[in-house]
Amino acid sequence: MNWDRAWDDLRRMTLHGTGFDVSEIGTTWLDGFVREAAVRYFRAEEIKTLGGDSSFIPVLWDHAQLSWGWQKRTWAVPWLADVRLIFYWRDMLEQAGIDGETAFESPERVEQTMERLQDSGIEAPWGVWAEVPYVILHNASTWIWAAGGDIVSADGKWVLLDKPEALEGLLKYFRLCRYSPPEIDCLRPETPASLQVFANRRAAVVMAPSLGLTTFRSAVGPDDQDLLGVAAPPGPAFVGGSYLVIWQHTRQVEEALALIRFLTGKRAQLDHCLAVGDLPVLLEALGDSTYTADPCRQVMVDVFKTGQAHPSFYKWRDVEGVLDRAFTWLWNSLLADPDQDLEGLVRPHIEATARRLAVTLGIRR
């Protein structure tokens, strides 16, 4: 399965009440499957056999707890984690006299860093990664959260996207468009992938998922590994990833639990994550020397302490769809004409998008 089709494929399976015993799902999909009574909850004694609730990254574990009736239960177990990080080429920042340790501390510092990079002769400091659905939303969330705003309330009953704090964060985020590589004039599949633009050192900075570390390190070769730097974003980082669930229709519960124990064990977590670039969800695995002895990976681990996840409620996928289209349109409009009135473009479009979200969620404003 791929991410674009997995939700629909799994829903068809649950409607027939037969199929897989264990599945990987996106973290924001859980509420929908719980509401459809498609997954079984994990009992307290089963959680103990997995190491207990304190064994996993708190932000992902907490979002696996959903109320059913009067009782909150655990409906999924975290499996893989992903965070949004800022990657940069150290030599490019040093050339501009910029300290990578402080260059991205706030949205204002990010823009100052871009200006100084351009002044030093780097034409396009900022790479826009947006070829994968919902990525713009994931990246923009950091700027919204940094300004004290949010997209919707945790229960999905209030739209917050057009509130002053969220608008302030979005204006600062979209202002970065003026620092983008000229070859990326529109976000569509046939344009140069911005991760590749950064890997080829035609951009100095890019915001990307944790798996970018492997991609970018392989691009420079073994002798230049120290050229790549990793920093926390200028606000709470988006934390995503995937859960493991046991479907309600399974007749092999013990075997399903044994599989999940294996997949969330330290050895499997380390082997799999180091091979594909995702991050472990098991705290014991994150404490392994593989992560603590690598400065770049240690930044990733530290980001979990302040990172945030998007809410998991029934219509969140519809929210993602509305925002993905709205944010892509904004990026493309700005890439086509970077010198236009930013606030005159962004503010009315976000206000209209907030109204669409209210209709999508059935909220009166």
ZAZA-181087 format. One line per field, with one value per residue: residue number from 1; x, y, z of N, C-alpha, C in turn. Coordinates in pm, whole numbers, always signed. Example, Ala and Ser with C-alpha at 12.3 -4.5 7.8 and 13.67 -1.06 7.14 Angstrom:
2
resi 1/2
neast +1319/+1285
nnorth -569/-225
nup +780/+708
caeast +1230/+1367
canorth -450/-106
caup +780/+714
ceast +1320/+1290
cnorth -330/+3
cup +780/+787
END
This chain:
365
resi 1/2/3/4/5/6/7/8/9/10/11/12/13/14/15/16/17/18/19/20/21/22/23/24/25/26/27/28/29/30/31/32/33/34/35/36/37/38/39/40/41/42/43/44/45/46/47/48/49/50/51/52/53/54/55/56/57/58/59/60/61/62/63/64/65/66/67/68/69/70/71/72/73/74/75/76/77/78/79/80/81/82/83/84/85/86/87/88/89/90/91/92/93/94/95/96/97/98/99/100/101/102/103/104/105/106/107/108/109/110/111/112/113/114/115/116/117/118/119/120/121/122/123/124/125/126/127/128/129/130/131/132/133/134/135/136/137/138/139/140/141/142/143/144/145/146/147/148/149/150/151/152/153/154/155/156/157/158/159/160/161/162/163/164/165/166/167/168/169/170/171/172/173/174/175/176/177/178/179/180/181/182/183/184/185/186/187/188/189/190/191/192/193/194/195/196/197/198/199/200/201/202/203/204/205/206/207/208/209/210/211/212/213/214/215/216/217/218/219/220/221/222/223/224/225/226/227/228/229/230/231/232/233/234/235/236/237/238/239/240/241/242/243/244/245/246/247/248/249/250/251/252/253/254/255/256/257/258/259/260/261/262/263/264/265/266/267/268/269/270/271/272/273/274/275/276/277/278/279/280/281/282/283/284/285/286/287/288/289/290/291/292/293/294/295/296/297/298/299/300/301/302/303/304/305/306/307/308/309/310/311/312/313/314/315/316/317/318/319/320/321/322/323/324/325/326/327/328/329/330/331/332/333/334/335/336/337/338/339/340/341/342/343/344/345/346/347/348/349/350/351/352/353/354/355/356/357/358/359/360/361/362/363/364/365
neast +84/+37/+67/-123/-341/-396/-576/-836/-824/-797/-1034/-1223/-1160/-1233/-1506/-1589/-1519/-1305/-969/-646/-470/-309/-221/-40/-110/-178/-110/-315/-539/-662/-891/-1107/-1123/-1171/-1423/-1574/-1579/-1382/-1133/-966/-926/-632/-570/-493/-311/-199/-65/+135/+295/+415/+597/+492/+319/+499/+714/+721/+739/+607/+426/+317/+214/+19/-170/-276/-463/-798/-1129/-1396/-1721/-1763/-1509/-1156/-941/-666/-599/-417/-70/+229/+453/+639/+819/+817/+962/+959/+1233/+1502/+1739/+2071/+2351/+2657/+2892/+2799/+2651/+2858/+3015/+2861/+2888/+2725/+2590/+2502/+2381/+2212/+2068/+1808/+1625/+1386/+1093/+1153/+1433/+1489/+1416/+1597/+1832/+1800/+1814/+2078/+2218/+2152/+2269/+2532/+2582/+2450/+2207/+1957/+1851/+1654/+1490/+1191/+1000/+751/+636/+500/+177/+16/+248/+315/+132/+223/+475/+408/+267/+448/+520/+272/+217/+437/+366/+170/-74/-327/-473/-727/-945/-868/-1078/-1206/-1415/-1396/-1282/-965/-793/-807/-763/-590/-330/-268/-277/-67/+153/+136/+177/+445/+558/+492/+626/+881/+894/+1017/+1282/+1331/+1457/+1511/+1445/+1231/+938/+680/+468/+450/+435/+622/+817/+1151/+1248/+1248/+1395/+1596/+1713/+1826/+1997/+2175/+2309/+2217/+2058/+2064/+1932/+1676/+1352/+1263/+1167/+1270/+1393/+1541/+1802/+1961/+1941/+2058/+2314/+2424/+2448/+2669/+2891/+3138/+3355/+3270/+3077/+3044/+2960/+2688/+2428/+2188/+1894/+1657/+1324/+1176/+982/+737/+793/+632/+513/+481/+399/+343/+97/+42/-225/-470/-710/-1063/-1185/-1006/-907/-688/-560/-354/-133/-121/-60/+192/+335/+330/+472/+723/+777/+788/+1000/+1335/+1552/+1433/+1326/+1557/+1701/+1519/+1461/+1710/+1764/+1568/+1526/+1327/+1225/+1273/+1006/+1030/+1156/+1383/+1524/+1578/+1757/+1983/+2332/+2361/+2204/+2259/+2530/+2556/+2552/+2364/+2148/+2087/+1976/+1733/+1612/+1589/+1401/+1157/+1079/+954/+786/+476/+169/-74/-431/-641/-927/-1254/-1301/-1058/-899/-1041/-1002/-725/-720/-854/-677/-438/-487/-540/-298/-112/-202/-147/+136/+203/+98/+260/+514/+490/+477/+675/+702/+460/+189/+207/+45/-199/-260/-246/-404/-694/-732/-680/-880/-1106/-1056/-1080/-1355/-1443/-1345/-1507/-1756/-1694/-1653/-1897/-1957/-2096/-2036
nnorth -119/+230/+566/+736/+581/+405/+454/+437/+175/+24/+90/-29/-294/-318/-283/-521/-688/-865/-978/-835/-899/-733/-395/-115/+221/+569/+825/+1010/+882/+722/+782/+771/+496/+391/+499/+362/+117/-61/-142/-317/-255/-217/-409/-352/-542/-635/-414/-395/-612/-509/-340/-129/+190/+400/+348/+451/+722/+1009/+1200/+1065/+835/+943/+1036/+805/+733/+725/+829/+610/+593/+629/+580/+608/+459/+256/+239/+185/+118/+298/+290/+381/+688/+1032/+1344/+1696/+1872/+2111/+2118/+2198/+2334/+2345/+2479/+2676/+2841/+2921/+3064/+3290/+3394/+3292/+3139/+2814/+2704/+2889/+2996/+2935/+2978/+3116/+3225/+3481/+3483/+3289/+3418/+3632/+3485/+3385/+3625/+3708/+3499/+3533/+3785/+3710/+3599/+3366/+3265/+3132/+3052/+2896/+2591/+2467/+2217/+2026/+1824/+1601/+1496/+1700/+1791/+2064/+2161/+2027/+2147/+2422/+2423/+2445/+2718/+2833/+2730/+2837/+3103/+3095/+3005/+2788/+2530/+2401/+2339/+2089/+1908/+1939/+2120/+2391/+2631/+2762/+2871/+3124/+3302/+3572/+3488/+3251/+3348/+3532/+3358/+3214/+3414/+3477/+3233/+3194/+3409/+3324/+3232/+3405/+3341/+3112/+2853/+2945/+2759/+2620/+2693/+2632/+2419/+2111/+1769/+1738/+1928/+2023/+1822/+1951/+1850/+1723/+1941/+2066/+1857/+1856/+2081/+2328/+2481/+2629/+2566/+2354/+2238/+1932/+1579/+1341/+1128/+1248/+1278/+1051/+1055/+1305/+1286/+1081/+1211/+1378/+1223/+1016/+1164/+1418/+1435/+1596/+1835/+1860/+1994/+1978/+2115/+2214/+2316/+2654/+2658/+2453/+2133/+1950/+1635/+1323/+1004/+655/+414/+89/-130/-364/-540/-552/-778/-987/-1324/-1414/-1317/-1344/-1409/-1179/-988/-1083/-1032/-750/-703/-788/-608/-365/-396/-334/-418/-467/-213/-49/-172/-152/+127/+249/+154/+260/+525/+639/+727/+561/+468/+374/+452/+339/+254/+500/+593/+455/+421/+467/+684/+870/+922/+1050/+1367/+1489/+1310/+1320/+1573/+1525/+1349/+1517/+1699/+1574/+1633/+1878/+1874/+1862/+1695/+1657/+1677/+1389/+1330/+1248/+1379/+1475/+1405/+1520/+1786/+1804/+1769/+2004/+2204/+2132/+2180/+2457/+2567/+2485/+2626/+2887/+2881/+2835/+3064/+3261/+3178/+3222/+3497/+3649/+3907/+4021/+4163/+4027/+3997/+4084/+3877/+3638/+3670/+3710/+3468/+3271/+3332/+3270/+2999/+2913/+2945/+2747/+2524/+2532/+2467/+2209/+2078/+2107/+2329/+2610/+2954
nup +0/-62/+79/-31/-103/+100/+317/+199/+100/+335/+465/+297/+347/+616/+601/+490/+692/+708/+644/+686/+996/+1150/+1104/+967/+1027/+953/+1195/+1235/+1150/+1328/+1494/+1317/+1249/+1500/+1561/+1376/+1486/+1409/+1499/+1766/+2117/+2327/+2604/+2954/+3059/+2824/+2727/+2918/+2848/+2627/+2724/+2860/+2901/+2936/+2781/+2530/+2286/+2425/+2298/+2078/+2198/+2368/+2185/+2099/+2276/+2313/+2387/+2453/+2479/+2816/+2893/+2858/+2627/+2502/+2171/+1977/+1898/+1895/+1615/+1407/+1387/+1282/+1224/+1154/+1039/+1021/+774/+685/+501/+642/+561/+389/+557/+728/+550/+525/+773/+976/+1262/+1294/+1516/+1624/+1420/+1347/+1547/+1585/+1399/+1303/+1316/+1126/+886/+893/+868/+607/+460/+514/+399/+129/+90/+108/-132/-202/-403/-378/-89/+48/+34/-99/+10/-109/-253/-170/-60/+186/+306/+301/+484/+717/+749/+766/+1001/+1213/+1209/+1262/+1520/+1653/+1666/+1850/+1764/+1611/+1402/+1407/+1687/+1939/+1959/+1723/+1699/+1668/+1441/+1396/+1222/+1097/+1297/+1467/+1561/+1419/+1156/+1166/+1195/+952/+760/+807/+741/+464/+361/+318/+65/-116/-109/-252/-477/-818/-1017/-921/-997/-970/-784/-870/-987/-1201/-1167/-1052/-780/-458/-244/-380/-502/-280/-194/-404/-347/-435/-289/+34/+270/+392/+485/+607/+631/+888/+757/+565/+646/+585/+305/+235/+346/+194/-44/-34/+10/+187/+290/+340/+535/+759/+661/+659/+850/+1119/+1254/+1504/+1420/+1404/+1605/+1775/+1647/+1382/+1463/+1340/+1198/+1236/+1346/+1492/+1457/+1574/+1406/+1450/+1350/+1368/+1437/+1553/+1794/+1989/+1832/+1678/+1873/+1945/+1712/+1711/+1945/+1861/+1646/+1776/+1943/+2068/+1901/+1647/+1600/+1584/+1369/+1153/+1137/+1099/+851/+679/+750/+908/+1248/+1563/+1788/+2035/+2347/+2461/+2237/+2116/+2300/+2245/+2154/+1885/+1830/+2037/+2007/+1770/+1654/+1478/+1476/+1743/+1770/+1644/+1826/+2049/+1955/+1986/+2242/+2249/+2036/+1843/+1764/+1505/+1560/+1618/+1484/+1356/+1105/+1026/+805/+596/+663/+621/+342/+247/+342/+220/-52/-38/+67/-124/-346/-261/-239/-510/-630/-514/-596/-867/-876/-689/-585/-525/-324/-21/+216/+117/-52/+104/+345/+276/+141/+332/+515/+362/+332/+597/+629/+454/+588/+816/+706/+614/+858/+971/+1133/+1287/+1236
caeast +0/+103/-8/-234/-456/-409/-698/-951/-809/-824/-1177/-1295/-1136/-1311/-1648/-1613/-1493/-1207/-846/-528/-485/-236/-190/+18/-199/-133/-149/-440/-649/-710/-1025/-1205/-1139/-1233/-1565/-1638/-1564/-1303/-1012/-985/-838/-529/-598/-381/-210/-132/+28/+250/+384/+484/+690/+421/+297/+612/+823/+707/+739/+480/+330/+247/+137/-99/-270/-335/-566/-923/-1243/-1503/-1821/-1714/-1375/-1047/-870/-554/-648/-306/+64/+319/+550/+746/+801/+873/+958/+1007/+1359/+1571/+1871/+2146/+2492/+2735/+2989/+2728/+2622/+2984/+3056/+2784/+2912/+2604/+2603/+2391/+2317/+2112/+2015/+1668/+1562/+1252/+1061/+1226/+1573/+1495/+1416/+1726/+1931/+1783/+1864/+2224/+2267/+2143/+2369/+2664/+2596/+2372/+2086/+1834/+1884/+1547/+1428/+1050/+966/+605/+591/+419/+56/+6/+377/+312/+59/+311/+579/+348/+217/+550/+510/+145/+235/+535/+297/+67/-201/-353/-558/-860/-935/-835/-1199/-1261/-1539/-1368/-1179/-876/-698/-810/-739/-469/-204/-243/-247/+68/+248/+130/+240/+591/+597/+485/+724/+1004/+889/+1108/+1418/+1327/+1534/+1435/+1395/+1104/+845/+544/+473/+382/+525/+729/+919/+1263/+1218/+1327/+1493/+1710/+1778/+1911/+2101/+2274/+2372/+2169/+1989/+2143/+1849/+1547/+1279/+1239/+1145/+1391/+1460/+1630/+1941/+2027/+1945/+2152/+2450/+2472/+2472/+2799/+3001/+3186/+3455/+3208/+2960/+3030/+2904/+2543/+2382/+2046/+1848/+1514/+1254/+1160/+861/+715/+799/+529/+550/+388/+447/+240/+57/+2/-356/-525/-846/-1168/-1226/-903/-928/-554/-520/-224/-31/-113/+14/+332/+394/+350/+585/+846/+799/+819/+1117/+1450/+1631/+1358/+1315/+1684/+1734/+1430/+1470/+1839/+1763/+1476/+1536/+1230/+1277/+1206/+912/+1069/+1254/+1507/+1596/+1628/+1870/+2096/+2446/+2341/+2144/+2322/+2666/+2549/+2493/+2246/+2037/+2050/+1883/+1603/+1557/+1553/+1283/+1037/+1041/+869/+706/+332/+102/-207/-534/-702/-1073/-1312/-1296/-928/-852/-1104/-931/-597/-745/-884/-557/-337/-520/-527/-158/-45/-240/-72/+276/+214/+74/+377/+626/+468/+500/+725/+703/+325/+150/+192/-71/-318/-290/-261/-510/-828/-739/-690/-1014/-1199/-1029/-1139/-1499/-1462/-1324/-1626/-1858/-1648/-1669/-2033/-1949/-2154/-1942
canorth +0/+360/+654/+799/+491/+310/+479/+381/+28/-33/+106/-135/-419/-321/-297/-664/-760/-971/-927/-837/-900/-616/-299/+16/+329/+703/+859/+1087/+800/+631/+814/+722/+352/+365/+532/+259/-9/-147/-190/-358/-181/-295/-419/-309/-648/-644/-300/-429/-704/-427/-254/-26/+315/+492/+302/+509/+868/+1051/+1270/+967/+748/+1015/+1047/+672/+717/+790/+793/+529/+602/+704/+534/+628/+334/+258/+173/+162/+124/+366/+203/+462/+831/+1124/+1484/+1794/+1931/+2199/+2071/+2309/+2309/+2424/+2567/+2790/+2933/+2977/+3163/+3412/+3433/+3256/+3027/+2721/+2670/+2991/+3055/+2899/+2977/+3175/+3262/+3603/+3446/+3217/+3515/+3702/+3393/+3384/+3752/+3709/+3403/+3599/+3891/+3649/+3551/+3245/+3319/+3066/+2983/+2816/+2492/+2441/+2076/+2017/+1730/+1496/+1556/+1747/+1833/+2208/+2173/+1984/+2248/+2548/+2410/+2496/+2864/+2863/+2700/+2931/+3229/+3073/+2973/+2649/+2516/+2376/+2292/+1947/+1828/+1964/+2197/+2531/+2661/+2865/+2905/+3266/+3385/+3654/+3417/+3160/+3430/+3586/+3251/+3180/+3522/+3461/+3112/+3214/+3511/+3256/+3200/+3492/+3286/+2980/+2837/+2990/+2648/+2574/+2802/+2582/+2291/+2004/+1653/+1742/+2026/+1963/+1794/+2043/+1774/+1699/+2071/+2083/+1754/+1898/+2202/+2448/+2555/+2618/+2521/+2294/+2173/+1799/+1477/+1283/+1038/+1326/+1268/+947/+1102/+1416/+1240/+1002/+1300/+1446/+1129/+990/+1260/+1549/+1416/+1705/+1954/+1864/+2026/+1958/+2204/+2213/+2427/+2771/+2642/+2309/+2059/+1852/+1497/+1228/+867/+554/+325/-49/-163/-499/-523/-615/-907/-1090/-1441/-1457/-1204/-1369/-1400/-1037/-922/-1126/-958/-612/-703/-799/-488/-252/-429/-248/-463/-443/-69/+4/-225/-99/+272/+286/+115/+340/+666/+681/+727/+467/+524/+317/+539/+264/+256/+636/+611/+376/+502/+503/+817/+963/+954/+1120/+1498/+1516/+1227/+1365/+1684/+1466/+1296/+1631/+1765/+1508/+1688/+1996/+1858/+1847/+1615/+1705/+1602/+1275/+1322/+1176/+1450/+1539/+1383/+1623/+1911/+1798/+1791/+2146/+2284/+2098/+2255/+2601/+2605/+2466/+2740/+3003/+2868/+2851/+3205/+3337/+3140/+3285/+3641/+3665/+4046/+4072/+4195/+3899/+3996/+4097/+3746/+3532/+3691/+3674/+3326/+3193/+3355/+3189/+2858/+2888/+2926/+2613/+2426/+2531/+2389/+2071/+2021/+2127/+2424/+2743/+3059
caup +0/-46/+168/-100/-118/+211/+395/+128/+93/+467/+495/+224/+418/+740/+566/+466/+816/+688/+586/+770/+1142/+1201/+997/+994/+986/+988/+1332/+1238/+1100/+1432/+1541/+1220/+1262/+1631/+1549/+1296/+1559/+1321/+1566/+1905/+2207/+2397/+2747/+3039/+3068/+2694/+2720/+3002/+2774/+2528/+2796/+2935/+2827/+2950/+2695/+2397/+2274/+2486/+2212/+1996/+2286/+2418/+2079/+2077/+2379/+2272/+2471/+2394/+2584/+2933/+2929/+2762/+2604/+2408/+2050/+1884/+1955/+1801/+1549/+1347/+1412/+1183/+1268/+1057/+1085/+928/+731/+624/+470/+739/+496/+332/+668/+775/+451/+552/+911/+1052/+1355/+1273/+1643/+1659/+1295/+1322/+1679/+1579/+1260/+1267/+1292/+999/+777/+898/+812/+461/+407/+521/+299/-1/+86/+93/-269/-227/-467/-333/+36/+108/-53/-67/-10/-108/-356/-107/-2/+324/+359/+327/+611/+825/+769/+808/+1138/+1304/+1215/+1329/+1662/+1709/+1690/+1950/+1700/+1573/+1283/+1465/+1826/+1949/+1940/+1590/+1708/+1643/+1341/+1450/+1117/+1061/+1415/+1446/+1586/+1307/+1039/+1183/+1165/+810/+683/+820/+668/+319/+323/+280/-79/-192/-102/-312/-600/-936/-1100/-866/-1024/-946/-713/-941/-992/-1300/-1133/-978/-640/-377/-167/-469/-518/-162/-195/-505/-293/-503/-183/+158/+382/+355/+592/+553/+733/+946/+663/+480/+691/+504/+166/+218/+375/+80/-157/-25/+20/+322/+338/+364/+619/+855/+597/+682/+984/+1148/+1360/+1535/+1354/+1491/+1686/+1794/+1520/+1357/+1489/+1278/+1198/+1214/+1454/+1462/+1514/+1554/+1357/+1530/+1293/+1378/+1523/+1598/+1878/+2053/+1728/+1641/+1980/+1935/+1600/+1754/+2040/+1783/+1566/+1865/+2024/+2042/+1787/+1523/+1583/+1537/+1237/+1051/+1124/+1041/+710/+597/+784/+1009/+1383/+1654/+1885/+2164/+2411/+2480/+2110/+2097/+2391/+2199/+2112/+1745/+1828/+2131/+1964/+1642/+1684/+1395/+1524/+1876/+1750/+1615/+1951/+2133/+1901/+2038/+2373/+2231/+1915/+1855/+1662/+1467/+1631/+1551/+1494/+1242/+978/+1007/+667/+513/+695/+550/+199/+225/+366/+120/-174/-12/+83/-252/-430/-214/-279/-654/-661/-473/-682/-997/-862/-552/-540/-503/-187/+49/+304/+33/-110/+203/+444/+229/+103/+456/+571/+283/+364/+728/+609/+395/+695/+901/+635/+615/+992/+1018/+1242/+1265/+1275
ceast +88/+11/-129/-360/-486/-538/-819/-944/-843/-972/-1259/-1279/-1224/-1461/-1684/-1585/-1397/-1083/-732/-565/-423/-207/-117/-81/-135/-185/-282/-559/-723/-855/-1132/-1229/-1201/-1383/-1641/-1630/-1484/-1179/-1046/-889/-740/-560/-472/-271/-135/-30/+153/+347/+460/+585/+624/+413/+414/+730/+827/+712/+606/+381/+252/+163/+8/-209/-332/-444/-690/-1037/-1345/-1612/-1764/-1569/-1275/-967/-757/-592/-536/-175/+154/+420/+668/+715/+869/+861/+1006/+1125/+1411/+1710/+1942/+2289/+2577/+2829/+2922/+2693/+2749/+3035/+2985/+2802/+2795/+2633/+2481/+2317/+2204/+2036/+1865/+1586/+1419/+1221/+1136/+1372/+1589/+1502/+1546/+1837/+1923/+1840/+2017/+2285/+2261/+2249/+2510/+2686/+2522/+2234/+1958/+1860/+1782/+1485/+1285/+1020/+815/+552/+501/+296/+70/+138/+378/+241/+149/+417/+521/+300/+318/+538/+380/+160/+332/+471/+186/-68/-218/-449/-704/-839/-917/-957/-1265/-1386/-1521/-1259/-1097/-782/-693/-798/-606/-338/-169/-207/-107/+173/+251/+195/+393/+639/+599/+580/+855/+1007/+991/+1252/+1429/+1410/+1453/+1380/+1265/+1004/+700/+556/+387/+482/+642/+835/+1033/+1226/+1309/+1427/+1617/+1786/+1872/+2026/+2212/+2341/+2338/+2078/+2066/+2066/+1723/+1483/+1230/+1214/+1277/+1465/+1551/+1775/+2019/+2045/+2053/+2296/+2506/+2506/+2611/+2917/+3059/+3282/+3396/+3085/+2936/+2974/+2755/+2513/+2232/+2008/+1700/+1449/+1223/+1032/+843/+712/+678/+584/+441/+444/+333/+217/+41/-130/-387/-671/-945/-1202/-1123/-943/-795/-494/-381/-111/-11/-34/+162/+404/+424/+462/+718/+877/+835/+934/+1238/+1526/+1562/+1347/+1444/+1715/+1649/+1454/+1603/+1844/+1680/+1475/+1429/+1296/+1203/+1106/+945/+1179/+1387/+1589/+1653/+1745/+1992/+2207/+2438/+2287/+2218/+2462/+2670/+2481/+2367/+2126/+1994/+1957/+1742/+1535/+1510/+1425/+1153/+988/+947/+775/+558/+280/-30/-313/-585/-852/-1128/-1291/-1160/-874/-915/-1039/-798/-615/-771/-757/-449/-362/-499/-381/-80/-76/-162/+73/+291/+191/+195/+499/+614/+497/+546/+716/+563/+299/+117/+64/-200/-357/-328/-384/-649/-841/-751/-827/-1119/-1181/-1088/-1290/-1528/-1443/-1447/-1739/-1822/-1675/-1810/-2041/-2017/-2058/-2017
cnorth +124/+452/+715/+712/+407/+329/+414/+229/-36/-20/+1/-268/-428/-336/-444/-748/-876/-911/-936/-847/-776/-524/-178/+121/+463/+743/+934/+1008/+727/+657/+761/+574/+314/+390/+427/+121/-110/-204/-227/-277/-276/-293/-386/-415/-666/-531/-328/-520/-630/-332/-144/+105/+412/+452/+375/+662/+921/+1113/+1172/+873/+817/+1022/+911/+642/+795/+741/+712/+518/+685/+674/+561/+500/+354/+175/+139/+170/+196/+268/+281/+609/+912/+1265/+1572/+1868/+2027/+2142/+2188/+2264/+2403/+2523/+2690/+2892/+2998/+3086/+3297/+3460/+3402/+3135/+2937/+2685/+2768/+3045/+3033/+2898/+3030/+3204/+3386/+3572/+3371/+3316/+3596/+3616/+3388/+3511/+3755/+3611/+3465/+3708/+3836/+3591/+3423/+3288/+3263/+2987/+2878/+2721/+2463/+2296/+2062/+1917/+1620/+1559/+1587/+1798/+1984/+2234/+2137/+2090/+2379/+2542/+2464/+2647/+2907/+2843/+2798/+3065/+3215/+3038/+2824/+2649/+2497/+2337/+2142/+1858/+1851/+2050/+2346/+2544/+2779/+2922/+3054/+3357/+3459/+3578/+3326/+3239/+3489/+3480/+3218/+3289/+3510/+3338/+3137/+3323/+3447/+3221/+3280/+3439/+3150/+2972/+2876/+2876/+2589/+2689/+2761/+2447/+2189/+1891/+1666/+1848/+1959/+1941/+1879/+1972/+1748/+1829/+2097/+1983/+1790/+2031/+2326/+2529/+2531/+2553/+2458/+2236/+2040/+1699/+1418/+1192/+1114/+1313/+1168/+994/+1207/+1373/+1160/+1091/+1362/+1350/+1120/+1095/+1396/+1540/+1533/+1832/+1971/+1894/+2004/+2048/+2183/+2329/+2539/+2772/+2494/+2237/+1968/+1712/+1407/+1089/+772/+471/+184/-74/-309/-482/-605/-756/-1019/-1202/-1489/-1346/-1226/-1357/-1254/-959/-958/-1052/-814/-603/-710/-667/-367/-282/-346/-289/-433/-293/-11/-43/-160/+51/+316/+253/+211/+488/+718/+677/+625/+541/+475/+402/+468/+263/+395/+668/+531/+468/+542/+645/+914/+1005/+1031/+1255/+1528/+1436/+1270/+1486/+1631/+1415/+1410/+1699/+1703/+1571/+1807/+1983/+1839/+1762/+1681/+1621/+1484/+1278/+1284/+1248/+1516/+1519/+1484/+1759/+1915/+1827/+1937/+2229/+2256/+2176/+2405/+2645/+2588/+2582/+2864/+2997/+2894/+2996/+3290/+3304/+3205/+3434/+3671/+3807/+4102/+4096/+4067/+3896/+4007/+3967/+3645/+3551/+3655/+3526/+3238/+3213/+3275/+3040/+2821/+2867/+2791/+2504/+2417/+2450/+2241/+2004/+2039/+2223/+2554/+2849/+3190
cup +0/+32/+101/-101/+5/+290/+328/+122/+226/+504/+422/+294/+543/+712/+544/+591/+802/+625/+684/+918/+1204/+1083/+1053/+945/+1021/+1124/+1338/+1188/+1211/+1472/+1446/+1233/+1395/+1623/+1470/+1361/+1478/+1388/+1710/+1993/+2276/+2546/+2827/+3046/+2937/+2679/+2804/+2928/+2664/+2592/+2875/+2860/+2836/+2860/+2561/+2401/+2324/+2390/+2124/+2082/+2333/+2312/+2045/+2180/+2336/+2359/+2389/+2500/+2698/+2966/+2819/+2751/+2504/+2287/+1952/+1960/+1854/+1742/+1491/+1373/+1302/+1240/+1154/+1116/+981/+901/+663/+596/+555/+669/+436/+441/+718/+680/+474/+695/+1003/+1138/+1340/+1400/+1677/+1538/+1277/+1450/+1678/+1432/+1213/+1236/+1162/+883/+776/+838/+661/+398/+405/+421/+160/-15/+66/-46/-299/-276/-406/-205/+79/+6/-7/-96/+1/-209/-302/-44/+146/+382/+389/+460/+728/+855/+823/+953/+1239/+1320/+1285/+1479/+1728/+1742/+1794/+1893/+1678/+1455/+1324/+1610/+1828/+1925/+1804/+1589/+1680/+1538/+1390/+1345/+1086/+1183/+1398/+1462/+1467/+1181/+1046/+1147/+1018/+724/+690/+743/+517/+271/+277/+131/-158/-194/-170/-439/-722/-1020/-1046/-880/-1002/-878/-786/-962/-1088/-1271/-1058/-831/-552/-287/-251/-493/-400/-163/-294/-469/-376/-410/-54/+271/+326/+480/+539/+665/+781/+849/+567/+520/+607/+360/+146/+247/+258/-39/-154/-15/+159/+377/+376/+453/+714/+793/+628/+828/+997/+1265/+1384/+1461/+1453/+1574/+1709/+1659/+1506/+1383/+1430/+1287/+1176/+1339/+1400/+1532/+1488/+1516/+1440/+1480/+1313/+1473/+1582/+1685/+1937/+1952/+1685/+1746/+1976/+1823/+1641/+1856/+1967/+1712/+1652/+1960/+1981/+1917/+1655/+1495/+1527/+1395/+1128/+1029/+1064/+892/+625/+632/+877/+1147/+1469/+1744/+2026/+2226/+2434/+2352/+2083/+2189/+2353/+2147/+1965/+1734/+1919/+2086/+1832/+1666/+1604/+1444/+1664/+1869/+1725/+1742/+2041/+2087/+1953/+2169/+2360/+2111/+1945/+1740/+1626/+1537/+1549/+1579/+1358/+1108/+953/+866/+572/+536/+619/+401/+167/+238/+263/-9/-154/-5/-46/-345/-390/-257/-429/-696/-628/-558/-819/-992/-720/-498/-511/-354/-112/+132/+224/-34/-2/+291/+390/+191/+227/+520/+495/+313/+500/+717/+547/+500/+786/+837/+637/+749/+1047/+1135/+1200/+1317/+1298
END
